[in-house]
Amino acid sequence: MRSYVNHYIDGAWTESNAGTRHQVINPATETPVTEIMLGSAADVDRAVAAAKRAFDSFSQTSVAERVALLEAILAEYKARGGDLAEAMAAEMGAPISFAKTAQVGTGIGHLMATIQALRDFTFEEQVGNNLVVHEPIGVVALITPWNWPMNQIVAKVAPALAAGNTMILKPSEEAPACAAIFTEILDKAGVPKGVFNLVQGDGPGVGTALSRHPDIAMVSFTGSTRAGIQVAKNAADTVKRVHQELGGKSPNVVLPGADLAKAIPAGLMNVIMNSGQSCIAPSRLLVHEKDMAEATAIAAATMKAVETGDPAAEGRHIGPVVNKAQWDKIQGLIRAAMAEGATLETGGPGRPDGVETGYFVKPTLFSGVRNDMTIAREEIFGPVVTLIAYQDEEDAVRIANDTEYGLSAVVFGPPDAARRVASRIRAGMVYINGSPPDSNLPFGGYKQSGNGREYGKYGLAEFMEVKSMFGAVA
C-alpha cells in the first residue's frame, strides 16, 4: 500500500498537525491501496504562511525564469508518466492504457500550452500615456477532483506558476497519490520553497480552511456544483476571487443529415471513456424523431460492445467508478429511470455479468426518455446514456438548454446547421462534428456550471490582477 502521510510545506515533506489517517480504496478490488493524512486547519495555516513569504520574491521573477521552470517541470513530468498512470489506475479505476495516454497526456498538453501562452502573453498595454498591466494575484488555493486528476491539477498549477503566484494544492482524497508524485516532480524541477505547497485533506477540513483563509487571494475550484456553492459562501467574507468549474449535463444534438453510423458511436464514446466520469460527458443524446429507430439500434449495439475489466490490465475496456457511494448513486438513477417509464435498451442495475467485486457499472442505454425525468436532469457521472427525441431544430435547442448546467455540448450534422445550433446552445464549449478538445481554448461553463475559464492564455489571465497606471508613459 502506498503511504503519503506527510504534507509538502515550504519546500519540505512535513508531518501533519492534528491530521487524521485516511485509506483510499481501490475501486476494482475494494481493498486499501493508499494511505494519507487528512490535513487540519493548522496545516493550512502553515502552508499559507509559507506561500505568503515566498510571494514577494517569486512574483518578481521574469517571464524567462518562469518559462524555464515550467520546461523543467515538463521534462520531469514526462519521466514520471508511468508512476502517475499506475496511481490513477489503482485509486480511481482508470484503465492503465487510458491512464498512460489520455489521463497523463492532459498534463503534458496543459504544460505545453501554458509555456506557449506565457511566452506570448501581453503583460503591458499602452493606452494613451497610461499603462494597463497584469500582475500576479497573490496566494491561491487550488482544489481539484478525482476524475481527471492530472488534467485539473496541471490546468491550475501551471498557469498559477506562470502568472507568478504562490499556491496551496488540495487534491481529492479519493486520488491523492498522483498529486504527491506531481509534488515530487515540482520539487525535483526546482520550484522554490514555499511557492508550491501540498496539503492533503477533505472538503470540510482543508477545503473549508483554504476558502475561508484571509491571506488567500483566490480559490480555483473544480468539483460538484453543490460543493462549489459552499466554497463561494466560505470565501465571501474575505471577498476573495472564486474561480469555479462545476457540474454538467451536456446534450449531444444529432441533426437531420448527420451520418448516424459515425455520429452515434462517436458521441457515445465521449460518455463511455473514463467510465462516464467526465463533467463534459454528453449523456443526453438528442435525436430527431424520424431518426430515432435507427439511432436506437446503433446506440444499443455500441453500448453492448463496451467491455468492463481490470484497470491494471492493458486494453480498451472501461474500469469501475471511483467508490461505493458513486456506484450506489448511479444504481439509484438507473432504477429511477426505469420507475419513471424510460425504456431500458441495454445494461441496467447491478454489476456486469460474472463480476462480484468492484464498483463496476453496466454500460447502460435508455430510450423513450423525457427531459423532465430524473435521469435527464441529474448529473450521472457513470456510463449511462439517455436517448431523447425532438421534433425540429427549435425543439432540439429548447431541450438542450433546458438544464441548470451549461458546461458543454456536442453537435453533429451538416456544417452550416451544426454551427447555427451550436451558436444557440447556452454552454461554454460546443464540440462540432467530433472535434477534439484543445488545451489552448478556454474551458468553462455558463449557468451553474461555474465561472471563469481555464487553459492556455485564458487560464493564465484568470490568475492575474489588472492594474491601471495613469500617466506612466512620459
C-alpha positions in Angstrom: 0.0 0.0 0.0 1.3 3.5 -0.9 1.8 5.8 2.0 1.8 9.6 1.7 1.2 10.7 5.3 3.2 13.9 5.1 2.3 17.2 3.5 4.7 19.3 1.4 5.0 22.7 3.0 7.8 25.3 2.5 9.8 23.0 0.3 9.9 20.0 2.6 7.7 17.0 3.5 6.4 17.6 6.9 4.2 15.8 9.4 0.5 16.8 9.8 -0.5 18.9 12.8 -3.6 17.1 14.3 -4.5 15.4 11.0 -6.3 12.1 10.7 -5.3 8.9 8.8 -7.3 8.1 5.7 -7.3 5.0 3.4 -8.1 5.1 -0.3 -9.9 2.1 -1.6 -9.1 0.5 -4.9 -12.5 0.6 -6.7 -11.7 -2.6 -8.6 -10.7 -4.8 -5.7 -12.4 -2.9 -2.8 -9.2 -3.1 -0.8 -7.0 -0.3 0.6 -4.4 0.9 -1.8 -3.1 4.2 -0.4 -3.0 5.9 2.9 -2.7 9.7 3.5 -3.1 12.0 6.4 -6.1 14.3 6.1 -4.8 17.8 7.0 -6.0 20.2 9.5 -6.6 24.0 9.7 -3.2 24.2 11.4 -1.6 22.6 8.4 -3.4 25.1 6.1 -2.1 28.0 8.2 1.5 26.8 7.9 1.2 26.3 4.1 -0.4 29.7 3.6 2.3 31.4 5.7 5.0 29.7 3.6 3.3 30.8 0.3 2.8 34.3 1.6 6.5 34.6 2.4 7.5 33.2 -1.0 5.2 35.5 -2.9 7.4 38.6 -2.5 10.3 37.1 -4.4 8.6 34.7 -6.8 6.1 37.4 -8.0 9.1 39.4 -9.2 10.7 36.6 -11.3 10.9 37.2 -15.1 8.9 35.6 -17.8 12.1 33.8 -18.9 12.7 32.4 -15.5 9.1 31.1 -15.2 9.3 29.6 -18.7 12.5 27.8 -17.8 10.8 26.5 -14.6 7.8 25.2 -16.5 10.1 23.5 -19.0 11.9 21.7 -16.2 8.6 20.6 -14.8 7.5 19.3 -18.2 10.7 17.2 -18.5 10.3 15.7 -15.0 6.6 15.1 -15.6 7.3 13.0 -18.8 9.8 11.0 -16.8 7.3 10.1 -14.2 4.3 9.4 -16.5 4.3 5.7 -15.7 4.1 6.3 -12.0 1.3 8.8 -12.4 -0.7 6.3 -14.6 -0.3 3.5 -12.1 -1.5 5.7 -9.2 -4.6 6.7 -11.2 -5.4 3.1 -12.2 -5.2 2.0 -8.6 -7.1 4.8 -6.9 -9.8 5.9 -9.3 -10.1 3.0 -11.7 -8.8 4.5 -15.0 -7.6 1.5 -17.1 -3.9 1.7 -17.3 -3.8 2.1 -21.1 -6.2 5.0 -20.8 -4.3 6.4 -17.8 -1.0 6.3 -19.7 -2.4 8.1 -22.7 -5.4 10.4 -22.0 -5.0 10.9 -18.3 -1.3 11.6 -18.2 -1.3 13.2 -21.6 -3.6 16.0 -20.5 -1.0 17.2 -18.1 1.6 17.3 -20.8 -0.8 19.3 -23.0 -1.5 21.9 -20.3 2.2 22.4 -19.5 3.0 22.9 -23.2 0.0 25.2 -23.7 0.9 27.3 -20.7 4.5 27.7 -21.7 3.4 29.0 -25.1 0.8 31.3 -23.5 3.4 32.7 -21.1 5.8 33.4 -23.9 3.1 35.2 -25.9 1.2 37.0 -23.2 0.9 40.8 -23.3 1.6 41.8 -19.7 1.6 45.6 -20.5 -0.7 47.5 -22.8 -0.3 51.2 -23.5 -3.5 53.3 -23.7 -2.6 56.9 -24.5 0.1 57.9 -21.9 -1.2 55.2 -19.5 -0.4 51.6 -18.9 -2.7 48.6 -18.2 -0.6 45.9 -16.6 -1.2 42.3 -15.5 0.2 41.3 -12.1 0.2 38.1 -10.0 -2.9 37.9 -7.8 -1.1 36.5 -4.7 -1.5 33.3 -2.7 -4.0 31.0 -4.4 -5.8 27.8 -3.3 -6.3 25.1 -5.8 -8.9 22.4 -5.0 -9.1 19.6 -7.5 -11.3 16.5 -8.1 -10.6 12.8 -8.6 -12.0 12.1 -12.1 -9.2 13.6 -14.2 -6.6 14.2 -11.5 -3.7 15.4 -13.6 -5.8 17.3 -16.0 -7.2 19.5 -13.3 -4.1 19.7 -11.1 -1.8 20.8 -14.0 -4.5 23.1 -15.5 -4.4 25.1 -12.3 -0.8 24.7 -11.1 0.8 25.6 -14.5 -0.9 28.9 -15.0 -0.7 29.9 -11.4 3.1 29.4 -11.5 3.3 31.1 -14.9 1.5 34.2 -13.6 3.9 34.5 -10.7 1.7 33.3 -7.9 2.3 31.0 -4.9 -0.1 28.3 -4.0 -1.6 25.5 -1.9 -3.0 22.5 -3.7 -5.7 20.3 -2.0 -6.3 17.3 -4.3 -9.2 15.0 -3.8 -8.7 12.5 -1.0 -10.0 9.8 -3.5 -6.9 10.2 -5.8 -4.1 11.7 -3.7 -1.1 9.6 -4.8 -0.7 11.3 -8.2 -0.8 14.7 -6.5 2.0 13.5 -4.2 4.0 12.2 -7.2 3.4 15.6 -9.0 4.7 17.3 -5.9 7.9 15.2 -6.2 8.1 16.3 -9.8 7.9 20.0 -8.9 10.5 19.6 -6.1 13.0 17.9 -8.5 12.3 20.5 -11.1 13.5 23.2 -8.7 10.3 25.1 -7.7 11.5 27.5 -5.0 10.4 26.6 -1.4 7.1 28.0 -0.4 5.9 28.6 -4.0 4.0 25.3 -4.2 2.6 23.6 -1.2 0.5 20.4 -0.9 -1.9 19.8 1.9 -3.9 16.5 1.6 -7.3 16.6 3.0 -11.1 16.6 2.6 -13.5 19.4 1.8 -15.0 20.0 5.2 -11.5 20.2 6.7 -8.8 21.5 4.4 -11.1 22.8 1.7 -13.1 25.0 4.1 -10.0 26.3 5.8 -8.5 27.3 2.5 -11.6 29.0 1.2 -12.1 31.0 4.4 -8.4 31.9 4.9 -7.9 35.7 4.9 -4.4 35.5 3.4 -5.6 33.6 0.3 -6.4 35.9 -2.6 -8.1 33.4 -4.9 -9.7 29.9 -4.8 -9.7 27.9 -8.0 -12.1 25.0 -7.5 -13.2 22.1 -9.7 -15.9 19.8 -8.4 -19.7 19.5 -8.0 -22.0 22.5 -8.1 -23.1 21.7 -4.5 -19.5 21.9 -3.2 -18.7 24.9 -5.4 -21.6 26.9 -3.9 -20.2 26.1 -0.4 -16.7 27.2 -1.4 -18.1 30.5 -2.7 -20.1 31.0 0.6 -17.0 30.3 2.6 -14.9 32.8 0.5 -17.5 35.6 0.6 -16.5 37.1 4.0 -13.0 37.8 2.7 -14.1 38.9 -0.8 -11.6 36.7 -2.5 -11.8 35.7 -6.1 -13.5 32.4 -6.7 -13.0 30.5 -10.0 -15.3 27.5 -10.4 -15.5 24.7 -12.9 -18.6 22.7 -11.7 -21.1 20.1 -12.9 -22.6 19.5 -16.3 -25.5 17.7 -18.1 -24.3 18.0 -21.6 -26.5 17.5 -24.6 -25.4 15.7 -27.8 -27.6 17.0 -30.6 -27.6 14.8 -33.7 -29.2 16.9 -36.5 -31.0 15.5 -39.6 -28.5 14.8 -42.3 -25.8 13.6 -39.9 -24.1 10.3 -40.6 -25.7 8.3 -37.8 -23.3 5.4 -38.1 -20.4 7.8 -37.3 -22.2 10.4 -35.1 -23.9 8.0 -32.6 -20.8 5.9 -31.7 -18.6 9.0 -31.6 -20.9 10.7 -29.2 -21.3 7.6 -27.0 -17.6 7.1 -26.7 -17.4 10.6 -25.2 -19.6 9.3 -22.4 -18.1 5.8 -22.0 -14.5 6.9 -21.7 -13.3 7.2 -18.1 -16.4 5.2 -17.2 -18.6 8.2 -17.7 -16.8 10.2 -15.0 -16.3 13.4 -17.0 -18.0 16.7 -16.4 -18.4 17.3 -20.1 -19.8 13.8 -20.9 -22.7 14.3 -23.4 -25.0 11.9 -21.7 -28.3 13.4 -23.2 -28.4 12.1 -26.7 -30.9 14.2 -28.7 -32.1 12.7 -32.0 -34.8 13.8 -34.4 -37.9 11.6 -34.0 -37.7 10.3 -37.6 -34.2 9.0 -36.9 -34.9 7.5 -33.5 -35.4 3.9 -34.5 -32.1 3.8 -36.5 -30.3 5.8 -33.8 -31.5 3.5 -31.0 -30.3 0.4 -32.8 -26.9 1.8 -33.4 -26.6 3.1 -29.9 -27.7 -0.2 -28.3 -25.2 -2.1 -30.4 -22.4 0.3 -29.5 -23.1 0.1 -25.8 -23.4 -3.7 -25.8 -20.0 -3.9 -27.3 -18.3 -1.9 -24.5 -16.4 -4.2 -22.1 -15.5 -3.6 -18.5 -12.4 -5.0 -16.9 -9.5 -4.8 -14.5 -7.9 -1.3 -14.6 -4.5 -2.8 -14.1 -4.8 -4.7 -17.4 -3.9 -3.2 -20.7 -6.8 -2.9 -23.2 -9.7 -0.8 -24.5 -12.2 -1.8 -21.7 -13.6 0.6 -19.1 -12.9 0.3 -15.4 -15.1 0.8 -12.3 -16.5 4.0 -11.0 -14.5 5.6 -8.2 -16.2 4.4 -5.0 -19.2 2.7 -3.5 -21.1 6.0 -2.9 -20.8 6.8 -6.6 -21.8 3.3 -7.6 -24.9 3.5 -5.3 -25.9 6.9 -6.7 -25.7 5.5 -10.3 -27.7 2.5 -9.4 -30.4 4.7 -7.9 -30.6 6.8 -11.0 -30.9 3.7 -13.2 -33.7 2.4 -11.1 -35.4 5.8 -11.1 -35.3 5.9 -14.9 -37.0 2.5 -15.0 -39.6 3.5 -12.5 -40.4 6.8 -14.4 -41.1 4.9 -17.6 -37.8 5.0 -19.6 -37.1 2.0 -21.8 -34.0 0.1 -20.9 -32.2 -0.9 -24.1 -29.1 -2.4 -22.6 -27.3 -2.6 -19.3 -29.3 -1.8 -16.2 -28.9 -2.2 -12.4 -26.2 -4.3 -10.8 -22.7 -5.3 -11.8 -21.8 -6.7 -15.2 -22.4 -10.5 -15.5 -19.8 -12.5 -13.7 -18.4 -9.6 -11.7 -18.8 -9.9 -7.9 -16.2 -7.4 -6.6 -15.5 -3.8 -7.5 -17.7 -0.8 -8.4 -18.3 -1.7 -12.0 -21.4 -0.4 -13.8 -23.0 -2.0 -16.8 -22.8 0.4 -19.8 -26.5 1.4 -19.9 -28.7 2.9 -22.5 -32.3 4.3 -22.1 -34.6 5.3 -24.8 -38.0 7.0 -24.5 -36.6 9.5 -22.1 -38.3 12.8 -21.5 -36.2 15.8 -20.4 -38.2 16.1 -17.2 -37.2 12.6 -16.0 -34.6 12.4 -13.1 -32.1 10.6 -15.4 -32.2 13.6 -17.8 -31.9 16.2 -15.0 -29.2 14.9 -12.7 -25.5 14.5 -13.5 -24.9 10.8 -13.6 -21.1 10.5 -13.7 -21.3 7.0 -14.9 -21.5 5.1 -18.3 -25.2 5.8 -18.7 -26.8 7.5 -21.8 -30.3 8.7 -22.4 -32.0 8.9 -25.8 -34.4 11.9 -26.1 -36.5 12.6 -29.3 -37.0 16.1 -30.6 -39.4 17.3 -33.3 -37.5 20.1 -35.1 -34.4 22.3 -34.6 -36.2 24.7 -32.3 -37.3 21.8 -30.1 -33.7 20.5 -30.1 -32.3 23.8 -28.9 -35.0 24.1 -26.3 -34.3 20.7 -24.8 -30.5 21.2 -25.0 -30.9 24.4 -23.0 -33.4 23.0 -20.6 -30.9 22.4 -17.8 -29.4 24.3 -14.9 -26.0 23.5 -16.3 -24.1 25.0 -19.2 -20.7 23.5 -19.4 -20.5 21.7 -22.7 -22.4 20.4 -25.7 -21.9 18.3 -28.8 -23.5 18.8 -32.2 -23.4 16.5 -35.2 -24.8 17.5 -38.6 -24.3 19.4 -41.8 -21.7 22.1 -41.1 -24.0 25.2 -41.5 -26.8 23.7 -39.5 -24.4 22.4 -36.8 -22.8 25.8 -36.4 -26.2 27.5 -36.3 -27.4 25.2 -33.5 -24.1 25.5 -31.6 -24.4 29.3 -31.5 -27.7 28.9 -29.7 -26.7 26.5 -27.1 -26.1 28.1 -23.7 -22.8 26.4 -22.9 -19.2 27.5 -22.6 -18.0 24.8 -25.1 -19.6 23.2 -28.1 -17.8 20.3 -29.9 -18.9 20.2 -33.6 -18.8 17.0 -35.7 -16.3 15.2 -33.5 -13.8 18.0 -33.0 -11.4 17.1 -30.1 -10.6 19.2 -27.1 -7.7 21.7 -27.3 -5.6 22.8 -24.4 -5.3 26.3 -25.9 -9.0 27.0 -26.0 -11.0 28.3 -23.0 -12.6 25.7 -20.8 -15.5 26.6 -18.6 -19.3 26.9 -18.5 -22.4 29.0 -18.2 -25.1 29.0 -15.5 -24.5 26.6 -12.6 -21.5 25.0 -14.4 -19.3 27.7 -13.0 -17.5 30.9 -13.9 -14.1 31.8 -15.2 -12.1 29.9 -17.8 -9.1 27.6 -17.8 -6.5 26.5 -20.4 -3.9 28.4 -22.4 -3.9 32.2 -22.3 -7.4 32.3 -20.9 -6.4 30.3 -17.8 -3.3 32.4 -17.4 -5.3 35.6 -17.3 -7.5 34.2 -14.6 -4.6 34.1 -12.2 -3.7 37.8 -12.6 -4.9 41.2 -11.3 -5.3 44.0 -13.8 -3.9 47.4 -12.8 -4.3 50.8 -14.5 -1.2 53.1 -14.2 -2.2 56.6 -15.2 0.4 58.8 -16.7 3.0 56.1 -16.6 4.3 56.9 -20.1 6.0 60.3 -20.4 
